[in-house]
């Protein structure tokens, strides 16, 4: 990551860089044979990780990728994902991980927005590239992890690393450069790409180190979240910084037995899961105990119950239990709740982490008192630099010099934060964020539907699921559209986790004097009261 120049000032800047590529280079030099990544029993050492990410950077450079260019990743969980992100960043280019569950139309919009020069997929997901092209968008050169050599219009990842040719020149990448574009849906229904810098990710790493008390290189962290989520990348960062081991868990239908087997076999010390997963893991561990060495267990992305929290404390009494709360634009952690306070402060997302400034403000940006409801706004080193290609939305988000989260909260006199309304009308289902406006915009295009509102309903398995409340066009002798008919029509337009799980028919949606849909009334009658 450093450059050899005739400019001593430039050389000094390059020598002082501090981000995950320099961390990996340091570990490769100081601990070359140490474990960096583990996946399905196979090890990638620090020297191998450094070498392979450099070779991938060479392959990208030969395809015209340079500083500031975008490279999209549509992959499952695997060690090549980590290598690829490091290789992309080694050139000063920007990695764009996206949710592989999105439809071709949704992916095509992201391609049109960020204009990648290269797209990386797994072999299983390779057909998505053709589907994106069928939508009229060009995602660039296609590199396939685990694919077969000699296939037209694509190169395998292994062949790309083995190519002969020019190597990329060293690139000095300042810490305030954009490392990642992480897409998060907005209230308008169009995804927005949060630009996260190397400085953001370093600050996120230090946040994790403090919150989870990760103070040595002996830690072994399980990455079980999908790697396209900032939760996964944010959890990998401290291992890259400290020199600990990241064990990559393959994405599959959640199996608590398989996960516990991995925790035991890999001697995992740290793992993050959503509450519904912890519930299943605790039950399985009670039924068939494994010998574990967990030091900290963490949860978030959805509310927990006191039943689950007590089960976690009873099942893993020697582990630090911590909840985290945040959002993509904040890299993502903003609040943390220690297990000791979880029952006493049930329903709280914890206290604001010490590295952030936060205020709870009214509609005019003025601070409110303890117990009063307002929007929580932030400043600090994990705050994104803005939304890609969206200056108006960026200006709105940073109105008054603070990042506006969109979360309506109250803060008690001890500083504990309670979320009282969903961020930007959002449903959290199984850890996935579902923005109601996005789903509403698509459903509204159905020829038989006159108006629609989407709300959340509590669900024992997923925490919440989407409910579509619709008013149909009047048709003489017409029947109500069924849920199966609606979801069938939506299936190629929205990712499966966004599809409504319930359908409610009404004559018309309730509105206030200004014409805005009163979702509180809909939630009270058809959804989750108080959500």
Legacy VTK file of the C-alpha trace (Angstrom):
# vtk DataFile Version 3.0
C-alpha trace
ASCII
DATASET POLYDATA
POINTS 531 float
0.000 0.000 0.000
2.994 2.341 0.117
4.629 4.066 -2.816
8.235 4.673 -3.670
8.396 8.291 -4.863
10.853 11.140 -5.047
8.603 13.183 -2.772
9.572 12.630 0.901
6.326 14.191 2.149
4.257 11.811 0.011
6.388 8.897 1.201
5.792 9.917 4.825
2.018 10.032 4.316
2.057 6.616 2.659
4.138 5.141 5.463
1.618 6.300 8.070
-1.535 4.908 6.456
-3.756 2.927 8.800
-6.453 0.747 7.271
-7.183 -2.876 6.669
-4.786 -3.354 3.760
-1.902 -2.066 5.879
-3.017 -4.251 8.791
-2.919 -7.345 6.573
0.491 -6.366 5.195
1.813 -5.991 8.741
0.502 -9.385 9.867
1.874 -10.997 6.679
5.316 -9.695 7.590
5.215 -10.286 11.337
3.170 -13.520 11.460
3.222 -14.963 7.925
2.109 -18.484 8.850
-0.553 -17.414 11.340
-4.197 -18.166 10.618
-6.105 -15.269 9.095
-9.210 -16.998 7.691
-10.811 -20.386 8.209
-13.493 -21.824 5.946
-14.840 -25.384 5.977
-11.702 -26.612 7.715
-9.282 -24.860 5.339
-6.849 -22.143 6.440
-5.718 -18.968 4.688
-2.588 -17.617 6.385
-1.745 -13.939 6.634
0.949 -14.250 3.982
-1.473 -16.050 1.658
-4.191 -13.445 2.255
-1.758 -10.637 1.472
-0.383 -12.376 -1.607
-3.749 -13.424 -3.032
-5.344 -10.006 -2.524
-2.340 -8.477 -4.325
-2.697 -10.904 -7.222
-6.379 -10.070 -7.469
-5.532 -6.369 -7.509
-3.197 -7.123 -10.453
-6.023 -8.884 -12.294
-8.397 -5.966 -11.724
-5.796 -3.425 -12.846
-5.337 -5.346 -16.112
-9.104 -4.941 -16.607
-8.866 -1.201 -16.275
-9.851 -0.842 -12.617
-8.167 2.148 -10.978
-8.569 4.400 -7.969
-12.187 5.448 -7.460
-13.654 2.802 -9.779
-16.349 0.467 -8.474
-16.302 -3.339 -8.330
-19.548 -5.112 -7.429
-19.675 -8.353 -5.415
-22.699 -10.671 -5.599
-21.489 -13.629 -3.581
-22.177 -16.021 -0.758
-19.867 -16.212 2.263
-16.382 -17.401 1.354
-12.735 -16.384 1.922
-12.475 -15.098 -1.662
-14.898 -12.329 -0.684
-12.371 -11.008 1.855
-9.482 -11.377 -0.600
-11.454 -9.584 -3.305
-12.405 -6.620 -1.103
-8.779 -6.208 -0.050
-7.630 -6.476 -3.668
-10.179 -3.889 -4.792
-9.117 -1.512 -2.022
-5.420 -2.085 -2.740
-6.006 -0.167 -5.989
-7.934 2.588 -4.225
-11.062 1.261 -5.940
-14.418 0.905 -4.172
-15.990 -2.447 -3.250
-19.778 -2.642 -3.660
-21.188 -5.755 -1.911
-24.869 -6.280 -2.720
-27.602 -8.592 -1.515
-27.734 -11.663 -3.774
-31.406 -12.140 -2.829
-32.413 -9.076 -4.854
-34.229 -9.568 -8.151
-32.475 -8.836 -11.475
-34.484 -5.609 -11.766
-33.336 -4.484 -8.310
-29.723 -5.411 -9.078
-29.908 -3.621 -12.427
-30.795 -0.373 -10.662
-27.700 -0.706 -8.443
-25.555 -1.319 -11.520
-26.986 1.775 -13.196
-26.287 3.808 -10.057
-22.680 2.831 -9.319
-21.502 1.770 -12.840
-19.085 -1.019 -11.840
-16.182 -1.957 -14.095
-16.138 -5.551 -12.847
-18.704 -7.806 -11.167
-17.706 -10.794 -9.015
-20.117 -13.663 -8.365
-20.109 -17.227 -7.133
-20.723 -19.886 -9.746
-24.154 -20.480 -8.203
-25.062 -16.817 -8.684
-23.380 -16.322 -12.079
-26.705 -16.406 -14.004
-27.650 -13.150 -12.283
-25.177 -11.297 -14.486
-26.980 -12.413 -17.631
-30.276 -11.466 -16.014
-28.912 -7.979 -15.226
-27.781 -7.581 -18.825
-31.254 -8.631 -19.972
-32.524 -5.619 -18.001
-30.399 -3.371 -20.225
-27.534 -2.732 -17.777
-23.863 -3.689 -18.178
-22.087 -4.676 -14.930
-18.652 -4.964 -16.599
-16.201 -7.863 -16.761
-17.443 -10.954 -14.947
-15.201 -12.925 -12.547
-16.649 -16.122 -11.069
-15.573 -17.729 -7.799
-15.555 -21.499 -8.232
-16.566 -21.434 -11.882
-15.236 -23.553 -14.746
-12.376 -22.300 -16.916
-13.026 -21.553 -20.549
-16.588 -20.297 -20.150
-17.481 -17.473 -22.530
-17.953 -13.945 -21.135
-16.443 -14.715 -17.762
-13.154 -15.525 -16.028
-12.778 -17.750 -13.023
-11.336 -16.232 -9.874
-8.573 -18.875 -9.864
-7.618 -18.070 -13.466
-7.587 -14.344 -12.697
-5.082 -14.916 -9.876
-2.917 -17.123 -12.102
-2.769 -14.704 -15.042
0.581 -13.513 -16.309
1.015 -9.854 -17.085
1.720 -6.465 -15.606
1.471 -6.005 -11.870
-0.263 -2.968 -10.493
1.899 -0.084 -9.301
1.740 0.704 -5.576
-1.133 3.018 -4.707
-1.274 5.339 -1.701
-4.858 5.360 -0.435
-5.737 8.122 2.083
-7.880 7.131 5.034
-10.713 9.444 4.012
-11.111 7.684 0.647
-14.266 5.640 0.057
-13.617 1.928 0.663
-17.174 0.595 0.400
-20.531 1.557 -1.036
-23.189 -0.206 1.018
-26.710 0.078 -0.376
-29.593 0.676 1.970
-33.152 1.227 0.784
-34.728 4.614 1.372
-38.158 5.986 2.100
-38.599 6.910 -1.565
-38.200 3.264 -2.533
-34.874 3.793 -4.352
-31.772 2.324 -2.678
-29.083 4.723 -1.531
-25.386 3.852 -1.465
-23.767 4.841 1.838
-20.120 5.738 1.202
-17.938 4.328 3.983
-14.304 5.339 4.227
-11.282 3.500 5.598
-11.409 5.895 8.549
-15.028 4.833 9.198
-14.027 1.168 9.215
-11.041 1.754 11.490
-13.310 3.571 13.932
-15.832 0.719 13.677
-13.052 -1.761 14.444
-12.060 0.181 17.549
-15.740 0.335 18.573
-15.984 -3.469 18.393
-12.721 -3.901 20.268
-14.041 -1.762 23.114
-17.656 -2.959 23.194
-16.796 -6.661 22.926
-13.511 -6.327 24.867
-11.369 -7.812 22.122
-7.905 -6.984 23.368
-5.591 -9.651 21.925
-4.774 -11.592 18.780
-5.971 -14.887 20.282
-9.595 -14.244 19.394
-11.465 -16.452 16.925
-14.556 -14.711 15.571
-17.293 -16.497 13.633
-18.672 -14.499 10.712
-22.161 -15.980 10.370
-23.930 -12.912 8.938
-24.139 -12.487 5.141
-20.975 -10.736 4.003
-22.933 -8.209 1.945
-24.188 -6.760 5.275
-22.148 -4.084 7.039
-22.666 -6.146 10.209
-20.407 -8.833 8.726
-17.755 -6.500 7.325
-17.793 -4.485 10.533
-17.197 -7.653 12.560
-14.316 -8.771 10.322
-12.470 -5.448 10.719
-11.286 -5.958 14.338
-9.863 -9.390 13.504
-7.943 -7.868 10.591
-6.653 -5.130 12.870
-5.710 -7.277 15.871
-4.476 -10.272 13.873
-7.170 -12.620 15.141
-8.811 -15.413 13.166
-12.013 -14.931 11.186
-13.928 -18.177 10.705
-16.269 -17.753 7.737
-19.536 -19.634 8.152
-21.166 -20.711 4.875
-24.591 -19.259 4.110
-27.337 -21.833 4.253
-30.637 -22.430 5.979
-29.950 -21.656 9.612
-29.083 -24.830 11.517
-28.340 -24.323 15.239
-26.806 -27.783 15.494
-24.342 -27.124 12.663
-23.502 -23.722 14.088
-22.774 -25.150 17.544
-20.616 -27.847 15.971
-18.609 -25.084 14.284
-18.328 -23.104 17.513
-16.887 -26.203 19.175
-14.631 -27.410 16.357
-13.145 -23.972 15.648
-12.969 -22.942 19.323
-14.824 -19.726 18.550
-14.524 -16.959 21.133
-16.895 -14.372 19.606
-20.130 -14.608 17.607
-23.034 -12.324 16.644
-26.540 -13.665 15.905
-30.050 -12.230 15.764
-32.365 -13.062 18.717
-34.408 -15.723 16.920
-31.149 -17.557 16.134
-29.966 -17.312 19.732
-33.274 -18.797 20.862
-32.672 -21.867 18.676
-28.996 -22.105 19.641
-29.789 -22.036 23.374
-32.383 -24.781 22.978
-29.976 -26.958 20.988
-27.089 -26.395 23.424
-29.354 -27.383 26.312
-30.457 -30.537 24.475
-26.958 -31.550 23.347
-24.221 -29.552 25.089
-20.962 -28.805 23.272
-17.657 -27.830 24.860
-17.335 -24.143 24.015
-14.882 -21.347 24.814
-17.089 -18.362 23.987
-15.898 -15.126 25.571
-18.582 -12.850 24.166
-21.952 -13.351 22.541
-23.754 -10.478 20.867
-27.095 -9.818 19.254
-28.968 -7.109 17.409
-30.863 -6.315 14.182
-34.161 -7.095 15.946
-35.645 -6.708 19.444
-35.177 -9.493 21.979
-37.440 -10.786 24.735
-36.556 -11.303 28.368
-37.099 -15.038 27.809
-34.373 -15.168 25.166
-32.037 -12.950 27.204
-32.422 -15.156 30.273
-31.831 -18.276 28.168
-28.615 -16.755 26.772
-27.384 -15.868 30.263
-28.184 -19.342 31.598
-26.734 -21.199 28.603
-23.523 -19.165 28.305
-22.889 -17.837 31.837
-19.169 -17.195 31.275
-19.587 -15.096 28.120
-20.018 -11.336 27.932
-23.517 -10.742 26.567
-23.881 -7.540 24.577
-26.528 -6.081 22.262
-25.620 -3.611 19.533
-27.739 -1.144 17.590
-26.962 1.012 14.592
-27.366 1.502 10.870
-25.336 1.147 7.698
-24.603 4.869 7.476
-22.847 4.669 10.869
-20.591 1.689 9.955
-22.866 0.489 11.809
-22.744 0.485 15.665
-24.108 3.514 17.520
-25.417 2.055 20.800
-24.490 -0.921 22.958
-26.259 -2.673 25.830
-24.347 -4.898 28.246
-26.034 -8.096 29.311
-26.013 -6.939 32.947
-28.435 -4.158 31.945
-30.466 -6.096 29.374
-33.187 -7.301 31.756
-33.198 -4.159 33.918
-33.500 -1.996 30.800
-35.579 -4.392 28.712
-36.522 -2.741 25.431
-33.529 -0.393 25.421
-30.891 -0.515 22.667
-28.303 0.625 25.207
-26.170 3.724 25.592
-24.510 5.686 22.816
-20.931 4.451 22.372
-18.299 6.845 23.802
-16.656 7.586 20.433
-19.847 9.230 19.106
-21.623 12.456 19.901
-25.390 12.062 19.936
-28.409 14.226 20.631
-32.130 13.611 20.771
-33.719 16.586 19.024
-37.139 17.939 18.101
-38.350 18.918 14.626
-36.378 22.192 14.880
-33.113 20.513 15.835
-33.315 21.543 19.481
-32.395 18.993 22.188
-35.292 17.462 24.142
-35.255 16.464 27.789
-34.906 12.979 29.335
-37.926 10.817 28.570
-39.087 13.060 25.719
-39.373 11.649 22.199
-37.206 13.065 19.414
-34.926 12.017 16.575
-31.465 10.794 17.504
-28.700 12.467 15.499
-24.998 11.652 15.456
-21.515 12.972 14.838
-18.330 10.939 14.936
-15.653 9.026 13.048
-17.926 6.164 11.966
-20.329 8.514 10.155
-20.506 7.949 6.391
-19.307 10.669 4.017
-22.610 10.719 2.121
-24.825 8.878 -0.350
-23.347 7.920 -3.708
-24.715 10.085 -6.549
-27.344 11.616 -4.254
-26.286 15.114 -3.150
-29.803 16.218 -2.189
-30.365 13.191 0.041
-26.899 13.679 1.552
-27.614 17.328 2.339
-30.927 16.369 3.941
-29.297 13.631 6.028
-26.665 16.055 7.367
-28.949 19.030 7.955
-27.500 21.198 10.702
-24.166 19.380 10.703
-25.446 16.179 12.344
-26.363 12.896 10.692
-30.112 12.403 11.017
-30.789 8.739 11.746
-34.546 8.835 11.205
-34.946 6.959 14.512
-37.469 8.438 16.932
-36.248 7.615 20.421
-36.418 8.624 24.036
-33.408 8.664 26.352
-33.867 8.066 30.048
-32.030 9.902 32.831
-29.308 7.219 32.844
-28.600 7.680 29.137
-30.293 4.476 27.921
-31.921 4.847 24.494
-35.335 3.400 23.615
-36.542 3.341 20.009
-40.214 4.317 19.913
-40.810 4.346 16.159
-39.231 2.507 13.303
-36.495 4.171 11.355
-38.004 5.589 8.187
-40.964 3.230 8.386
-38.886 0.057 8.385
-39.675 -3.572 9.187
-36.931 -5.862 10.512
-37.655 -9.445 9.485
-35.134 -12.107 10.427
-32.415 -9.455 10.572
-33.251 -8.114 7.094
-34.315 -4.479 6.722
-37.523 -4.051 4.705
-38.450 -0.472 3.846
-42.198 -0.115 3.549
-42.101 2.587 0.880
-40.073 0.375 -1.434
-42.585 -2.468 -1.171
-45.527 -0.071 -1.430
-44.163 1.498 -4.618
-44.001 -1.881 -6.320
-47.392 -3.130 -5.112
-48.972 0.141 -6.249
-48.099 -0.816 -9.815
-50.533 -3.758 -9.749
-53.436 -2.899 -12.070
-56.090 -4.036 -9.578
-54.752 -2.099 -6.579
-55.842 1.496 -5.983
-53.769 2.228 -2.859
-51.574 0.309 -0.492
-49.827 0.633 2.856
-47.284 -1.859 4.197
-46.875 -2.402 7.933
-45.170 -4.936 10.187
-46.816 -7.701 12.173
-45.116 -9.559 15.008
-44.023 -13.094 14.131
-42.645 -15.771 16.452
-40.039 -16.923 13.921
-38.952 -13.767 12.099
-39.654 -11.074 14.671
-41.784 -9.191 12.160
-43.200 -9.850 8.717
-44.689 -7.440 6.152
-48.440 -7.031 5.860
-49.950 -5.375 2.771
-53.117 -3.377 3.465
-54.758 -2.699 0.097
-57.786 -0.976 -1.384
-58.710 -2.307 -4.815
-60.173 -0.548 -7.831
-63.912 -1.022 -7.948
-64.849 -3.727 -10.442
-68.371 -4.935 -10.941
-68.475 -8.555 -9.880
-64.731 -8.490 -9.201
-63.216 -10.622 -6.476
-60.543 -9.679 -3.970
-57.009 -10.395 -5.086
-55.491 -13.218 -3.027
-52.134 -13.243 -1.288
-50.899 -15.971 -3.645
-51.913 -13.915 -6.677
-50.203 -10.804 -5.324
-46.966 -12.530 -4.337
-46.873 -14.345 -7.667
-47.056 -10.986 -9.435
-44.383 -9.521 -7.143
-41.941 -12.420 -7.248
-39.736 -11.108 -10.061
-39.962 -7.524 -8.797
-38.985 -7.854 -5.134
-36.628 -10.068 -3.179
-38.416 -12.933 -1.450
-37.849 -11.613 2.083
-39.672 -8.387 1.121
-42.849 -10.094 -0.071
-45.921 -9.560 2.119
-46.782 -12.550 4.286
-50.312 -11.330 4.991
-52.869 -9.393 2.937
-55.631 -7.198 4.345
-58.421 -5.660 2.224
-59.964 -2.313 3.197
-62.365 0.091 1.492
-59.867 2.916 1.871
-56.745 3.713 3.869
-57.127 5.967 6.919
-55.658 9.433 6.363
-55.146 12.524 8.485
-56.139 16.094 7.616
-53.073 16.551 5.421
-53.842 13.380 3.465
-51.052 11.273 4.970
-51.822 7.620 5.686
-52.223 7.085 9.435
-50.076 4.002 9.837
-50.500 3.989 13.594
-54.177 3.125 13.121
-53.287 0.374 10.647
-50.693 -1.073 13.000
-53.146 -1.072 15.912
-55.783 -2.927 13.897
-53.781 -5.133 11.524
-50.145 -5.101 12.586
-47.909 -4.887 15.620
-49.335 -2.356 18.044
-46.772 0.256 18.941
-44.306 -0.763 16.220
LINES 1 532
531 0 1 2 3 4 5 6 7 8 9 10 11 12 13 14 15 16 17 18 19 20 21 22 23 24 25 26 27 28 29 30 31 32 33 34 35 36 37 38 39 40 41 42 43 44 45 46 47 48 49 50 51 52 53 54 55 56 57 58 59 60 61 62 63 64 65 66 67 68 69 70 71 72 73 74 75 76 77 78 79 80 81 82 83 84 85 86 87 88 89 90 91 92 93 94 95 96 97 98 99 100 101 102 103 104 105 106 107 108 109 110 111 112 113 114 115 116 117 118 119 120 121 122 123 124 125 126 127 128 129 130 131 132 133 134 135 136 137 138 139 140 141 142 143 144 145 146 147 148 149 150 151 152 153 154 155 156 157 158 159 160 161 162 163 164 165 166 167 168 169 170 171 172 173 174 175 176 177 178 179 180 181 182 183 184 185 186 187 188 189 190 191 192 193 194 195 196 197 198 199 200 201 202 203 204 205 206 207 208 209 210 211 212 213 214 215 216 217 218 219 220 221 222 223 224 225 226 227 228 229 230 231 232 233 234 235 236 237 238 239 240 241 242 243 244 245 246 247 248 249 250 251 252 253 254 255 256 257 258 259 260 261 262 263 264 265 266 267 268 269 270 271 272 273 274 275 276 277 278 279 280 281 282 283 284 285 286 287 288 289 290 291 292 293 294 295 296 297 298 299 300 301 302 303 304 305 306 307 308 309 310 311 312 313 314 315 316 317 318 319 320 321 322 323 324 325 326 327 328 329 330 331 332 333 334 335 336 337 338 339 340 341 342 343 344 345 346 347 348 349 350 351 352 353 354 355 356 357 358 359 360 361 362 363 364 365 366 367 368 369 370 371 372 373 374 375 376 377 378 379 380 381 382 383 384 385 386 387 388 389 390 391 392 393 394 395 396 397 398 399 400 401 402 403 404 405 406 407 408 409 410 411 412 413 414 415 416 417 418 419 420 421 422 423 424 425 426 427 428 429 430 431 432 433 434 435 436 437 438 439 440 441 442 443 444 445 446 447 448 449 450 451 452 453 454 455 456 457 458 459 460 461 462 463 464 465 466 467 468 469 470 471 472 473 474 475 476 477 478 479 480 481 482 483 484 485 486 487 488 489 490 491 492 493 494 495 496 497 498 499 500 501 502 503 504 505 506 507 508 509 510 511 512 513 514 515 516 517 518 519 520 521 522 523 524 525 526 527 528 529 530
